[in-house]
């Protein structure tokens, strides 16, 4: 039986999936200002033009390697502090003061977008997916607020696993129901887990909230790039939406932003109602996050003994292994990963875990 430590992408401290990752909170980057950001091992200079457009480029000047975040923004360009070389928003060298001509130099720039109060970057040349969203809010205009930023002492993949660990809702959160997730692969980068719940009649809390649900408690997850997840939960008449946007840090740790979301409602009353909903969403998120904090400080994830309750975790691990992996710092594609190559032993081994797990059911 293959252990999780034998996988090629999942929980690997030097690999991540090509996709959208958050850089900064939007208010942290003012017009005409530049900031140094280290994302997934790569140094970036991120600036906002005088017109408000965000630009992200590789940080070091091709002359002597000075960090461009030490420089200054000039309209839509940035000028290096060291020798005043100037680069346009598409990375072209536009001016070298001590020369009468330009040099054919090109810095790498990266696609960026702003949403949910954050600046996001696509870690490839051209985005192949939209920014992450909660499925129920796909066509809605979203109202949002940012909760606290956090650090976890484990890989983003492991943090994501926690939300679909069916058994821990009882053991850690004292939520006495049986939860079973049904996985659906939307595309190469997106997978959803929809749940059904059973039991819990002996709990006063379950008896209290059951009249607000038709059949089962709504608790659904949607995962993007193995590191950003949206959770949808709540009674039939009012769903809460929380996005956890994670990024890999050095030594396999995690930094994350928590985004509270709801659909935008019209008028002053709608605005006030949304403030109340976002506040309640924060309380819900804090309830589920509180019990797991200590686990993330000490866990050394390695699924050695899978059981029936781990089925959704196995499916998520398998999904991660099929995505395009990039290397820490270089952001180059890791060519040796299998990407649906059935000749590679990893994929059959994952299937063997699932098969043996199902045999125990």
KOLGUGU-778815 format. One line per field, with one value per residue (C-alpha): residue in three letters; z, x, y. Coordinates in Angstrom, 2 decimals, padded with zeros to 5 digits. Example, Ala and Ser with C-alpha at 12.3 -4.5 7.8 and 13.67 -1.06 7.14 Angstrom:
<nodes>
code: Ala, Ser
Z: 007.80, 007.14
X: 012.30, 013.67
Y: -004.50, -001.06
</nodes>
This chain:
<nodes>
code: Unk, Unk, Unk, Unk, Unk, Unk, Unk, Unk, Unk, Unk, Unk, Unk, Unk, Unk, Unk, Unk, Unk, Unk, Unk, Unk, Unk, Unk, Unk, Unk, Unk, Unk, Unk, Unk, Unk, Unk, Unk, Unk, Unk, Unk, Unk, Unk, Unk, Unk, Unk, Unk, Unk, Unk, Unk, Unk, Unk, Unk, Unk, Unk, Unk, Unk, Unk, Unk, Unk, Unk, Unk, Unk, Unk, Unk, Unk, Unk, Unk, Unk, Unk, Unk, Unk, Unk, Unk, Unk, Unk, Unk, Unk, Unk, Unk, Unk, Unk, Unk, Unk, Unk, Unk, Unk, Unk, Unk, Unk, Unk, Unk, Unk, Unk, Unk, Unk, Unk, Unk, Unk, Unk, Unk, Unk, Unk, Unk, Unk, Unk, Unk, Unk, Unk, Unk, Unk, Unk, Unk, Unk, Unk, Unk, Unk, Unk, Unk, Unk, Unk, Unk, Unk, Unk, Unk, Unk, Unk, Unk, Unk, Unk, Unk, Unk, Unk, Unk, Unk, Unk, Unk, Unk, Unk, Unk, Unk, Unk, Unk, Unk, Unk, Unk, Unk, Unk, Unk, Unk, Unk, Unk, Unk, Unk, Unk, Unk, Unk, Unk, Unk, Unk, Unk, Unk, Unk, Unk, Unk, Unk, Unk, Unk, Unk, Unk, Unk, Unk, Unk, Unk, Unk, Unk, Unk, Unk, Unk, Unk, Unk, Unk, Unk, Unk, Unk, Unk, Unk, Unk, Unk, Unk, Unk, Unk, Unk, Unk, Unk, Unk, Unk, Unk, Unk, Unk, Unk, Unk, Unk, Unk, Unk, Unk, Unk, Unk, Unk, Unk, Unk, Unk, Unk, Unk, Unk, Unk, Unk, Unk, Unk, Unk, Unk, Unk, Unk, Unk, Unk, Unk, Unk, Unk, Unk, Unk, Unk, Unk, Unk, Unk, Unk, Unk, Unk, Unk, Unk, Unk, Unk, Unk, Unk, Unk, Unk, Unk, Unk, Unk, Unk, Unk, Unk, Unk, Unk, Unk, Unk, Unk, Unk, Unk, Unk, Unk, Unk, Unk, Unk, Unk, Unk, Unk, Unk, Unk, Unk, Unk, Unk, Unk, Unk, Unk, Unk, Unk, Unk, Unk, Unk, Unk, Unk, Unk, Unk, Unk, Unk, Unk, Unk, Unk, Unk, Unk, Unk, Unk, Unk, Unk, Unk, Unk, Unk, Unk, Unk, Unk, Unk, Unk, Unk, Unk, Unk, Unk, Unk, Unk, Unk, Unk, Unk, Unk, Unk, Unk, Unk, Unk, Unk, Unk, Unk, Unk, Unk, Unk, Unk, Unk, Unk, Unk, Unk, Unk, Unk, Unk, Unk, Unk, Unk, Unk, Unk, Unk, Unk, Unk, Unk, Unk, Unk, Unk, Unk, Unk, Unk, Unk, Unk, Unk, Unk, Unk, Unk, Unk, Unk, Unk, Unk, Unk, Unk, Unk, Unk, Unk, Unk, Unk, Unk, Unk, Unk, Unk, Unk, Unk
Z: 000.00, -001.00, 001.72, 001.16, 001.33, -002.01, -003.96, -006.44, -005.88, -002.88, 000.30, -001.52, -000.01, -003.35, -005.69, -006.28, -008.93, -011.68, -010.86, -009.18, -005.88, -003.78, -003.59, -001.41, -000.02, -002.53, -000.06, 000.75, -002.71, -003.34, -006.72, -007.76, -005.15, -005.45, -003.01, -002.77, -002.61, -002.31, -003.77, -003.89, -003.65, -006.42, -005.82, -007.42, -007.70, -007.60, -008.33, -009.08, -011.96, -011.57, -013.45, -010.90, -012.89, -010.99, -012.53, -011.26, -012.66, -011.71, -009.09, -010.06, -012.60, -015.45, -015.10, -011.65, -009.91, -007.80, -006.46, -008.42, -005.34, -004.21, -007.24, -008.10, -010.28, -013.20, -014.73, -015.93, -015.75, -012.97, -012.65, -010.88, -007.95, -008.54, -012.05, -013.10, -015.80, -016.70, -017.52, -018.96, -017.59, -020.06, -018.85, -021.74, -021.02, -022.02, -020.99, -019.85, -018.85, -019.48, -022.99, -026.08, -027.02, -025.41, -024.95, -026.03, -022.47, -021.27, -017.69, -017.13, -016.14, -014.75, -015.24, -012.29, -011.30, -008.32, -006.58, -003.04, -001.77, -002.90, -005.75, -007.43, -009.74, -012.29, -012.09, -015.84, -019.06, -019.78, -017.37, -018.26, -015.41, -013.92, -010.42, -007.77, -006.79, -004.75, -007.21, -005.92, -006.43, -009.93, -011.61, -008.61, -007.76, -004.48, -001.29, 000.88, 003.83, 004.75, 008.03, 009.65, 007.78, 009.21, 009.20, 009.48, 010.12, 007.34, 003.56, 001.93, 000.63, 004.20, 005.35, 002.50, 003.50, 006.92, 005.54, 003.95, 006.82, 007.61, 010.85, 012.57, 012.69, 015.46, 017.22, 017.10, 016.71, 018.68, 015.80, 016.21, 012.67, 009.98, 006.98, 003.56, 000.66, -003.02, -005.19, -008.63, -010.83, -012.65, -014.64, -014.25, -011.59, -009.83, -007.72, -005.50, -002.48, -001.67, 001.52, 003.05, 006.80, 008.89, 012.56, 015.36, 016.88, 020.36, 020.11, 021.20, 018.61, 015.75, 016.88, 017.03, 013.49, 011.67, 010.91, 008.77, 006.41, 003.89, 003.93, 004.88, 006.28, 003.56, 003.79, 000.40, -000.63, -003.94, -004.37, -006.88, -007.66, -004.50, -002.38, -002.52, -001.19, -000.87, 001.69, 001.41, 004.53, 006.38, 006.39, 003.21, 003.47, 004.08, 003.00, 004.30, 002.00, 003.08, 000.84, 002.16, -000.19, 000.67, -000.61, 000.08, 002.23, 002.63, 004.42, 003.41, 005.58, 004.68, 004.64, 004.08, 003.74, 004.86, 002.66, 003.85, 001.01, 000.27, -002.74, -002.99, -002.00, -003.21, -001.24, 002.22, 003.86, 001.67, 002.61, 006.32, 006.03, 004.30, 007.13, 009.52, 007.30, 006.93, 010.70, 011.23, 008.57, 010.51, 013.67, 011.77, 010.32, 013.70, 015.25, 012.80, 012.73, 016.48, 017.18, 014.40, 015.29, 017.52, 014.99, 012.31, 014.65, 015.06, 012.21, 009.95, 007.36, 006.05, 005.31, 006.18, 007.16, 005.08, 006.19, 004.76, 006.36, 004.37, 000.94, 000.13, 001.20, -001.17, -004.00, -003.33, -003.26, -006.58, -008.08, -006.97, -008.56, -012.00, -012.16, -013.69, -011.09, -010.92, -009.01, -006.01, -006.95, -010.66, -011.47, -014.18, -014.96, -013.20, -016.21, -014.42, -012.94, -014.60, -015.61, -016.29, -017.47, -016.54, -017.01, -013.97, -010.79, -008.67, -010.25, -009.87, -006.29, -005.48, -007.10, -004.94, -001.80, -002.88, -003.78, -000.48, 001.40, -000.36, 000.47, 004.15, 003.71
X: 000.00, 001.42, 001.89, 001.17, 004.91, 005.35, 003.09, 004.71, 002.74, 000.43, 002.04, 005.35, 007.25, 008.90, 005.92, 002.64, -000.08, -000.19, -003.08, -004.27, -002.62, -003.14, -000.34, -001.56, -004.67, -005.75, -005.66, -002.03, -000.95, -001.63, -001.45, 002.07, 003.57, 005.57, 005.97, 008.31, 006.45, 007.85, 005.37, 006.05, 009.79, 009.92, 010.81, 008.37, 007.99, 004.29, 003.19, 000.06, 000.27, -000.96, -004.10, -004.73, -003.60, -001.64, 001.58, 003.60, 007.05, 010.18, 011.88, 015.53, 016.91, 018.76, 021.66, 023.08, 020.19, 018.89, 015.36, 012.92, 010.75, 013.47, 012.65, 009.77, 006.67, 006.45, 002.96, 002.71, 006.46, 008.97, 012.46, 015.23, 016.70, 020.29, 021.10, 017.69, 016.95, 013.27, 010.88, 007.37, 004.34, 004.97, 008.58, 010.42, 013.50, 012.42, 015.31, 018.95, 020.04, 023.77, 023.18, 021.79, 019.87, 017.75, 018.83, 016.56, 015.87, 012.61, 011.57, 008.94, 005.54, 002.65, -001.14, -002.90, -006.50, -008.25, -011.22, -012.55, -010.28, -007.14, -004.64, -004.22, -001.47, -001.56, 001.68, 001.87, 001.93, -001.82, -004.66, -006.58, -009.10, -011.16, -010.50, -011.87, -015.53, -018.20, -020.38, -023.66, -022.27, -020.87, -023.27, -023.81, -022.20, -020.45, -020.22, -017.27, -015.04, -011.60, -011.10, -007.73, -004.65, -003.16, -000.10, -000.25, 002.70, 001.75, 001.27, -001.78, -002.93, -003.12, -005.08, -007.54, -007.91, -009.18, -012.44, -013.38, -012.19, -015.66, -014.82, -013.13, -016.37, -017.42, -014.09, -012.78, -015.88, -018.29, -020.77, -022.45, -023.57, -022.37, -021.09, -020.46, -019.04, -019.72, -016.86, -017.39, -014.47, -015.45, -012.23, -008.50, -008.18, -011.56, -013.23, -016.33, -017.39, -021.11, -022.29, -025.19, -025.63, -027.34, -028.12, -027.43, -030.88, -029.43, -027.86, -029.94, -028.11, -029.01, -032.63, -032.71, -031.45, -033.03, -036.32, -034.34, -033.05, -034.99, -032.98, -029.36, -027.20, -025.64, -021.86, -020.20, -016.58, -015.14, -011.35, -009.23, -005.58, -005.39, -004.91, -007.98, -011.28, -014.78, -017.18, -020.94, -022.96, -026.11, -029.87, -031.92, -033.06, -029.61, -026.24, -022.90, -019.87, -016.22, -013.16, -009.80, -007.05, -003.77, -000.22, 002.83, 005.61, 009.19, 009.62, 006.15, 004.12, 000.98, -000.08, -003.75, -006.44, -010.03, -012.67, -016.27, -018.78, -022.45, -024.45, -024.86, -028.29, -029.71, -030.25, -029.28, -031.26, -029.47, -026.11, -026.94, -028.28, -025.06, -022.97, -024.94, -024.56, -020.81, -020.47, -022.41, -020.29, -017.17, -018.61, -019.37, -015.87, -014.25, -016.25, -014.91, -011.35, -010.87, -010.59, -008.08, -005.42, -003.37, -003.45, -001.86, 001.04, 002.17, 000.82, 003.22, 000.68, 001.11, -002.00, -000.62, -003.87, -006.83, -010.33, -013.80, -014.11, -011.03, -012.55, -012.96, -009.35, -008.09, -010.14, -008.70, -005.14, -005.75, -007.15, -004.10, -001.76, -003.36, -002.69, 000.17, 002.93, 005.43, 008.70, 009.26, 011.12, 011.66, 007.97, 009.06, 006.87, 007.91, 008.18, 008.54, 005.02, 002.63, -000.38, -002.72, 000.13, -001.09, 002.41, 003.55, 003.29, 001.83, -001.62, -002.22, -000.97, -003.54, -006.17, -004.98, -005.47, -009.02, -009.74, -008.46, -010.35, -013.58, -013.00, -013.28, -016.67
Y: 000.00, 003.41, 006.01, 009.70, 010.45, 008.61, 010.98, 013.36, 016.59, 016.29, 017.70, 018.23, 021.23, 022.12, 021.81, 023.58, 023.59, 026.22, 028.54, 031.73, 032.73, 035.84, 038.41, 041.27, 042.85, 045.49, 048.43, 047.58, 048.77, 052.46, 054.19, 055.00, 052.63, 049.41, 046.52, 043.56, 040.24, 036.74, 034.27, 030.54, 031.14, 033.77, 037.43, 039.87, 043.62, 044.47, 048.04, 050.02, 052.51, 056.07, 054.94, 052.16, 049.09, 046.45, 045.10, 042.13, 041.37, 039.52, 041.61, 041.91, 044.36, 042.57, 045.03, 044.17, 042.47, 045.35, 044.79, 046.92, 047.44, 049.86, 051.99, 054.29, 054.14, 056.58, 056.50, 052.86, 052.10, 051.45, 052.88, 050.98, 052.90, 051.72, 053.02, 054.41, 051.86, 052.09, 049.21, 049.33, 047.47, 044.63, 044.25, 045.95, 048.02, 051.53, 053.75, 053.54, 057.06, 056.54, 055.16, 056.84, 053.69, 050.99, 047.41, 044.51, 043.37, 041.82, 041.14, 038.45, 039.85, 037.82, 038.00, 039.67, 040.36, 041.92, 040.31, 039.84, 042.62, 040.77, 040.99, 037.58, 036.31, 033.49, 031.48, 030.87, 032.85, 032.80, 031.91, 028.76, 029.13, 031.98, 033.22, 030.82, 031.23, 029.50, 027.52, 028.99, 032.53, 032.00, 034.45, 036.73, 040.05, 039.31, 041.33, 040.33, 041.08, 039.80, 038.00, 037.39, 036.20, 033.01, 030.76, 026.95, 024.65, 022.24, 022.18, 023.88, 020.47, 019.19, 022.26, 021.62, 017.96, 018.97, 020.34, 016.99, 014.82, 013.50, 011.72, 014.68, 016.67, 014.30, 013.77, 017.36, 019.53, 017.34, 017.38, 013.97, 013.16, 010.79, 012.75, 011.24, 013.27, 012.74, 013.96, 015.50, 016.53, 019.72, 020.01, 019.38, 022.10, 022.03, 019.35, 019.58, 017.53, 017.55, 015.91, 014.10, 013.78, 011.17, 010.76, 013.22, 012.96, 012.62, 016.11, 019.10, 021.22, 018.88, 018.69, 022.49, 023.09, 020.12, 021.94, 024.38, 021.68, 019.64, 016.42, 016.97, 019.69, 021.82, 021.60, 021.56, 022.18, 023.37, 023.11, 025.03, 024.16, 022.06, 025.17, 027.44, 026.18, 027.58, 026.17, 026.55, 025.76, 026.65, 026.12, 026.04, 029.64, 031.15, 029.80, 031.05, 031.20, 031.20, 031.09, 029.95, 031.18, 029.46, 029.69, 027.54, 028.97, 027.83, 024.49, 023.32, 025.71, 027.65, 031.30, 031.96, 034.60, 034.02, 035.66, 035.91, 036.21, 036.68, 037.80, 041.56, 042.84, 046.15, 049.33, 050.47, 047.68, 045.14, 046.62, 046.51, 042.96, 041.88, 043.34, 041.15, 038.08, 038.59, 038.97, 035.73, 034.01, 034.97, 033.39, 030.19, 030.05, 030.68, 027.83, 025.27, 026.67, 026.79, 023.09, 022.35, 024.92, 022.64, 019.80, 021.99, 022.81, 019.23, 017.08, 015.16, 014.06, 010.53, 008.47, 005.04, 003.32, 004.55, 003.61, 004.18, 007.62, 008.74, 008.17, 011.88, 012.55, 009.85, 011.33, 014.79, 013.45, 011.71, 014.94, 016.93, 014.38, 014.91, 018.66, 020.63, 020.90, 023.76, 023.89, 026.16, 029.39, 028.65, 028.10, 025.70, 022.72, 019.53, 017.27, 013.96, 014.00, 011.59, 013.76, 010.85, 008.61, 005.15, 003.76, 005.75, 003.66, 006.46, 006.49, 002.72, 002.94, 005.62, 003.43, 000.53, 002.60, 003.41, -000.23, -001.58, 001.10, 000.16, -003.50, -002.57, -000.93
</nodes>
